[in-house]
Every structure is written in C-alpha cells, then in structure tokens.
C-alpha cells in the first residue's frame, strides 16, 4: 500500500478498488471529473460540480483525470466536506450500478447495469465490475447465489479474509459447484475463466444465477393467481407447461389488453418505444383498493416525449416510484436488450403481479402440486449439463423425451436421431409423435443402457407418471455419476460397494470412524461426510463450528449445510441437498460420497 492509501483500512481500500472499477468502465485507468460527479449523483449525495473540479485539480495539479492512487486521496480528506461526502458515497454504494453503463470490448457490448440482484429485488447494493477477478476480490458473487436460491451456500465456508491463491481457488470452486447445484449450465466454465474475468463466460453465469432467482416464483404452485391468465379452451395443464418467459409475456399482454393497448410479442424490439412499459406500469401500480397499500399514481405525460431515449428515461422514473427501476437503463430499453428487459419485467411481476385468483369452482386446485426436493435435484442436474430446451417443469418439459435422449448421450448410450421426432409437431399428430419418442427412450434404457425399467412404458413418460419417470431419471443420474468414477479408475466397474469400500479405506487411513452403508444412521449428523472431506483435504473442516453429540434436528441440518458447501468448496460437484443427509436418503447420500470419491481420486 502506498502513501496515498496509508491511512485507509484494507476494507476501505478494497471498497475503493471496487468502486473505481465500476466507474472506470473503459478500463483506461482513469476517472474523469464527469464520472466522479456521476458517482455522487448516483448515490443521491449532492455536491456542486465546481467543488469536485476544485478537489480534482488540487490533487492532480496538471490533469483533469484521477488515477486510482489519486482517487484514494479524496477519501483521505476526512476533515473536509468533500472527503466526508466521498466516504459516504463509497460506503453507501446504492446506485453505483447506474454509473457503470456499458462497455465495448472486442466488438461486443456488455451492459453491467442489470447484473446486480438481491433477495427482495430492491435497488442493488453492488454490481459487476467491468474487468478483473470477479469471483476473487470479494464474496459478493457467492452471496448472489444465496440471494437467488436461499441457503445454497453456507457462508461459514466462504473465504473472506487474507485471500491467497489457494483460498481464492476454493471460493471459485464453491461458486461454480453451487451454481451448478441450482441448475446453472457450467460445463464449459472453469475456475480459470472466472479468475481471469473472461467476460462472456462470467456475464453468462451471472445472468443464469439472476434469472433463476427472478423466475423462482413465476409458476402456478408458487402463485395460484396466475390462473387468471388461462385462455378460453385451455386447461390448467396447458398453463403449467408454459415457461417463465412465456408466462411473463402472457402476463404483460393480459394487462395491456385490459388497458386497451396493443399486445407485444417480445421484450426486445416491441418495447423499444417504452409505450408498452408505460401502460403496463399504469395497470399494475397499486390503486389503493387493498388495505394497507397506498396508491401510487403513474405520471403518463412522458409517453408523449418525441425522442425514444427521453421517453425511456421518463418511463424508468415512473418505474422507480414502484421500486422497480433496476436491471435496465434507458439505453437498454431503446436498444431492446432482451436479457435485461426480461429481468426488468420479471422483477416488476414479482413486486406487482396485480392478479387475482379467480373464484372458479371448476378448477381442480389439488392438481397444482409443488416441486419435491427430489424433482428439483434431478431438474437442476439436467440443466447444469446444458440440456436444450431448459427444464422448467420436470414432467411437462420432458414429455417428448428429447431431454432424455441428450442425457443418454451424456452416459455414452448411442441415440439414433433419425428415429427421433423433432419439434415443431403438427397439432394433429403431436401426441403420437411424442409417444413414439418416449417409447424409443424406454427401449434405449432397457436394451442399451441395461436399466431396470420393469413396468415402465413410453406412455408413463408422456403422461408424466411421477414414480416411474423419477425411476428412469435416477438411473440416468446414477450412471452418469458412476461413469465419472470409472473414467478416473481406467474403466474399472464401480458399484455401491466399491464406493463404500473406498470411503472406509480413506476414513481409516485418516483415523476416523467408518460407515456401514449409505443407510448408516450416523450420516444424519453429517459427521461421516465431514470426516471424509477432512481426510481428502486435511485441516479443511473447522470442527469448532459444529455440534458433535446429542444433536437436535436443527443442529443436524446446520451440520449438513456446512458439509454440502464444504464438499463443493474442495471441488466436488454435489447436487444433493442438506436435508438428504439429515434424512439419510440412500440414493442422494450415494451421490455425495461418489462425488467426494471422484474428487479424492483426482487428488491422488
């Protein structure tokens, strides 16, 4: 640390570095007076422009730009109003994402304004720096995963202080493996990509994390009021098959139709003039008809602005009144950035769905079942492998077996694609085409994969028979896991006994207690898993954070959360959930030990 930063704490210095990177979008190593002015403006801390110019000129003497070292000098002026305001701006951080704007590199334009997120979908507290080691300098990106899917990462496992290349690598492992566990496609992304800040890969991963969080409640089991979007002649099953993107578009058009406005077909080219957004905001804004919710009037005058950019700015000012401005800037609207506009609309839906559950007695509400833990695990596993289309609703999205065929190829079962019917399916033959695919999927499972599929027919996959479909998916996941072990073991066949034997040999060599099977009751404490992690990577487990004896259910779950995150931190791609260990679910327990075995074999 040089003289300029000598009286700034390491934590403050880190905040300064992050803020400097956010403002220095073109990464030229300098911040202009205008950019510094925007920082104060974005944080709602007024400071006259002449004062900023004076302080910059005093520090730089000969330049109107600030280097990072000069940037820190502003923070050192503790006794001045400028220094106090500056430190408040850095500490507050709200709104800084609006300073970043966009950056062009290698002919590709990346927008950073929307890549920030929190669990209440409120104005972001941090954003993505345009360059650098995105997952190393701070732990915010790890926390983003928790904000999208709560409790995915046990924060006790995050390395936060005195970061070294080794502890940085552990954070990267934890980020990637946790992202995979919530269903992000990470097959072609490595820790090195994150460390080097390869923007297209990092931005892609962050977008997946944000999207998963935003879409979490856009389904019937979480929001029964979505039934209001049913069209004439549609069944509940038809609505349940729609993807979150399709539901959002239908939701927007539902409100636009009620407003007497033209419908839209996308959130890119057809929202560029902001007029659809204006009318959507006006429709969903609280009218004061619900007790305890005050009305919010939308000022529609800006819709008459002649310039698209100015109209977008006015529209976002109204969105801000609803607390829904984040994810897009005016330029993102005018350019029709599809990802950021989708995020903008999803956030608006999550805060103000403005739908009422219809009082229709003909609707069979019992058919709306929430996703089970097992179903979510299988769905996330499939999505992490990059299946196309993405699986949003397990049974509806695999009823033509196309995803299953892709999974067969992942386990080295050859698929004769000439025999597969591919979409779009003609409406009259749709059912039969999908059924033919499902019949072929069962045939492959029996003849080529040698699965035990007694009593399972193509019809069961087509109609979404839960028990029988899950039986096939489990065998696919199990084979995928065992194949990884066999590849590491030069093709030697692996079964449950092989895994248990390796686990016990490893535990014994480390002087730790062994297990009898994947049904061993001690697994409910997670101590066998934690001991195995510590045996693979000595002194990695902080046993003082754990309860070892006479555990309550809550203490068991606390241990399990730590165990699952630690497994991912040392490099094991674990899909099981903490509850699987507490309840000693043998299938999921097997996958945990198998993944640890795979990592342990790599470390030998």
Residue pairs with C-beta under 8 A, 6 or more apart in sequence:
1 8
1 13
2 69
4 69
4 70
4 72
4 73
4 76
5 13
5 16
5 69
5 72
7 76
8 16
8 72
8 75
8 76
12 75
12 87
12 90
13 72
14 137
14 138
15 90
15 91
15 93
16 68
16 71
16 72
16 75
16 90
17 68
17 137
18 126
18 129
18 137
18 138
19 39
19 90
19 93
19 96
20 31
20 68
20 71
21 27
21 129
21 130
21 131
21 132
22 96
22 97
22 99
22 100
22 112
22 127
22 129
22 130
23 31
23 35
23 36
23 38
23 39
23 96
23 99
23 100
24 30
24 31
24 35
24 130
25 100
25 101
25 102
25 103
25 112
25 130
26 103
27 103
27 130
27 131
29 67
29 68
30 65
30 66
30 67
31 65
31 66
31 71
32 64
32 65
32 66
33 49
33 52
33 53
33 56
33 64
33 65
35 99
36 52
36 56
36 66
37 47
37 49
37 52
38 98
38 99
39 89
39 96
39 99
40 46
40 47
40 52
40 85
40 86
40 89
42 94
42 95
42 96
42 97
42 98
42 99
43 88
43 89
43 92
43 93
43 94
43 95
43 96
44 94
44 95
45 85
45 88
45 89
45 92
47 82
47 85
51 81
51 82
52 82
53 64
55 74
55 77
55 82
56 64
56 65
56 66
57 64
59 66
59 70
59 73
59 74
60 66
60 70
66 74
74 82
74 83
74 86
75 83
75 86
75 87
75 90
76 83
77 83
77 86
78 84
78 87
93 125
93 126
94 123
94 124
94 125
95 123
96 126
96 127
97 112
97 113
97 116
97 124
97 126
97 127
97 326
98 113
98 329
100 112
100 113
100 127
100 128
100 130
101 111
101 112
101 113
101 329
101 331
102 109
102 110
102 111
102 112
102 113
102 331
103 109
103 110
103 112
103 130
104 110
105 199
108 199
108 200
110 130
110 199
110 203
111 329
111 331
111 332
111 337
111 340
112 127
112 128
112 129
112 130
113 127
113 327
113 328
113 329
113 332
113 340
114 210
114 326
114 327
114 328
114 332
114 339
114 340
114 343
114 344
115 127
115 128
115 203
115 206
115 207
115 210
116 124
116 125
116 126
116 127
116 128
116 326
117 124
117 144
117 147
117 148
117 209
117 210
117 213
117 214
118 124
118 125
118 147
119 146
119 147
119 150
119 213
121 214
121 324
121 326
121 347
121 350
121 351
122 323
122 326
123 323
123 325
123 326
124 326
126 138
126 140
128 134
128 202
128 203
128 206
130 199
131 197
131 199
132 197
133 168
133 194
133 195
133 196
133 197
134 141
134 194
134 197
134 202
135 141
135 142
135 171
135 172
135 175
135 194
135 195
135 202
136 163
136 168
136 171
136 172
136 194
136 195
137 163
139 158
139 159
139 160
139 171
141 175
141 206
142 153
142 158
142 171
142 174
142 175
142 178
143 153
143 155
144 206
144 209
144 210
145 152
145 153
145 175
145 178
145 179
145 182
145 209
146 152
146 153
146 155
147 213
148 182
148 209
148 210
148 212
148 213
148 214
148 216
149 182
149 212
149 213
149 216
151 561
151 578
152 178
152 181
152 182
153 174
153 178
153 565
153 568
154 561
154 562
154 564
154 565
154 566
156 542
156 545
156 562
156 565
157 174
157 562
157 565
157 566
157 569
158 171
158 174
159 167
159 168
159 170
159 171
163 171
168 195
169 191
169 195
170 569
170 570
171 569
172 191
172 194
172 195
173 191
173 568
173 569
173 570
173 571
174 565
174 568
174 569
175 194
176 186
176 189
176 190
176 191
176 194
177 568
177 569
177 571
177 572
177 573
177 574
178 565
178 568
179 186
179 205
179 208
179 209
180 186
180 380
180 384
180 573
180 575
181 380
181 384
181 568
181 573
181 574
181 575
182 209
182 212
182 380
183 208
183 212
183 379
183 380
183 383
183 384
184 205
184 208
184 209
184 212
184 383
184 384
185 208
185 383
185 384
185 385
185 386
186 205
186 384
187 384
187 385
187 386
188 201
188 386
189 201
189 204
189 205
193 201
193 202
194 201
194 202
194 205
207 339
210 343
211 342
211 343
211 346
214 343
214 346
214 347
214 350
215 244
215 346
215 392
216 222
217 223
217 350
218 226
218 244
218 247
218 248
218 346
218 349
218 350
219 226
219 240
219 244
219 247
219 392
219 393
220 226
220 227
220 236
220 239
220 240
220 368
221 368
221 369
221 370
221 371
222 370
223 353
223 355
224 357
224 365
224 368
225 353
225 355
225 356
225 357
226 239
226 247
226 251
226 353
226 355
227 236
227 239
227 357
227 358
227 360
227 363
228 254
228 355
228 356
228 357
228 358
229 239
229 247
229 250
229 251
229 254
229 355
230 236
230 238
230 239
236 363
236 364
236 367
236 368
237 367
237 396
240 368
240 393
240 396
241 393
241 396
241 397
242 250
243 389
243 390
243 392
244 346
244 392
245 342
248 267
248 342
248 345
248 346
248 349
249 264
249 265
249 266
249 267
251 349
251 353
251 355
252 264
252 267
252 276
252 280
252 345
253 263
253 264
254 355
255 279
255 280
255 283
255 284
255 354
256 262
256 263
256 264
256 276
256 279
256 280
256 283
257 263
258 283
259 279
259 280
259 282
259 283
261 275
261 276
261 279
262 276
264 270
264 271
264 276
266 338
267 336
267 338
267 341
267 342
267 344
267 345
268 336
268 337
268 338
268 341
269 336
270 276
271 277
271 333
271 336
271 341
272 308
272 333
272 334
272 335
272 336
273 308
273 311
274 303
274 308
274 311
274 312
274 314
274 315
274 333
274 334
275 303
275 311
277 315
277 319
277 333
278 298
278 300
278 302
278 303
278 315
278 318
280 345
280 348
281 298
281 315
281 318
281 319
281 322
281 324
281 348
282 298
282 300
283 354
284 322
284 348
284 352
284 353
284 354
285 295
285 296
285 297
285 298
285 321
285 322
285 352
286 293
286 294
286 295
286 296
286 352
287 295
288 294
288 295
296 321
296 322
298 318
298 321
299 318
301 314
302 310
302 311
302 313
302 314
302 315
302 317
302 318
303 311
303 314
303 315
305 311
305 314
308 334
309 330
309 331
309 334
312 330
312 331
312 333
312 334
313 330
315 333
316 325
316 328
316 329
316 330
316 333
317 325
319 325
319 344
319 348
322 348
322 351
322 352
323 351
324 344
324 347
324 348
324 351
324 352
326 344
326 347
327 340
327 343
327 344
327 347
328 337
328 340
328 341
328 343
328 344
332 340
332 341
333 341
371 379
371 394
373 577
373 579
373 580
374 470
374 588
375 394
375 466
375 470
377 575
377 576
377 577
377 580
377 588
378 394
378 470
378 473
378 474
378 477
379 391
379 394
380 575
381 477
381 575
382 391
382 403
382 407
382 473
383 390
383 391
384 575
385 406
385 407
385 410
387 403
387 406
387 407
388 406
389 397
389 402
389 403
390 397
391 397
391 398
391 403
394 469
395 464
395 466
395 469
396 464
397 403
398 404
398 461
398 469
399 434
399 438
399 461
399 462
399 463
399 464
400 421
400 423
400 425
400 433
400 434
400 437
400 438
401 420
401 434
401 437
401 438
401 440
401 441
401 458
401 461
402 420
402 422
402 423
402 437
404 441
404 461
404 472
404 476
405 415
405 417
405 420
405 437
405 441
405 444
407 476
407 480
408 414
408 415
408 441
408 444
408 445
408 448
408 449
408 476
409 415
410 480
411 449
411 476
411 479
411 480
411 483
412 483
413 444
413 448
413 449
414 448
415 444
419 440
420 437
420 440
421 433
421 434
421 436
421 437
425 433
425 434
426 433
431 462
434 462
435 458
435 459
435 462
436 458
437 458
438 458
438 459
438 460
438 461
438 462
439 457
439 458
440 458
441 458
441 461
441 472
442 453
442 456
442 457
442 458
442 461
442 472
445 451
445 453
445 456
445 472
445 475
446 453
449 475
449 476
449 479
451 472
451 475
451 479
452 475
453 471
453 472
453 475
455 468
456 468
456 471
456 472
460 468
460 469
461 468
461 469
461 472
474 587
477 575
477 591
478 587
478 590
478 591
481 590
481 591
481 594
481 595
481 598
482 494
482 495
482 594
484 594
484 598
485 494
485 498
485 499
485 594
485 597
485 598
485 601
486 492
486 493
486 494
488 598
488 601
488 602
489 601
496 517
496 518
496 590
499 590
499 593
499 594
499 597
500 515
500 517
500 518
500 593
502 597
502 600
503 514
503 515
503 528
503 532
503 593
503 596
503 597
504 514
504 515
506 532
506 535
506 536
506 600
507 513
507 514
507 515
507 528
507 531
507 532
507 535
508 514
509 535
510 531
510 534
510 535
510 538
512 531
512 532
512 534
512 535
513 522
513 527
513 528
513 531
514 528
515 522
515 523
515 528
517 586
518 584
518 586
518 587
518 589
518 590
518 593
519 584
519 586
519 589
520 528
520 584
521 584
522 528
523 529
523 581
523 584
523 589
524 556
524 581
524 582
524 583
524 584
525 548
525 551
525 556
525 559
526 556
526 559
526 560
526 562
526 563
526 578
526 581
526 582
527 546
527 548
527 559
529 563
529 567
529 581
529 592
529 593
529 596
530 541
530 543
530 546
530 559
530 562
530 563
530 566
531 541
532 593
532 596
532 600
533 540
533 541
533 563
533 566
533 567
533 570
533 596
534 540
534 541
536 570
536 596
536 599
536 600
536 603
537 570
537 603
540 566
540 569
540 570
541 566
545 562
546 558
546 559
546 562
547 555
547 558
547 559
551 559
553 582
556 582
557 578
557 579
557 582
560 578
560 579
560 581
560 582
561 578
563 578
563 581
564 574
564 576
564 577
564 578
564 581
564 592
567 574
567 592
567 595
567 596
568 574
570 599
571 599
571 602
572 592
572 595
572 596
572 598
572 599
573 595
574 591
574 592
574 595
574 596
575 591
576 585
576 588
576 589
576 591
576 592
577 588
580 588
580 589
580 592
581 588
581 589
581 592
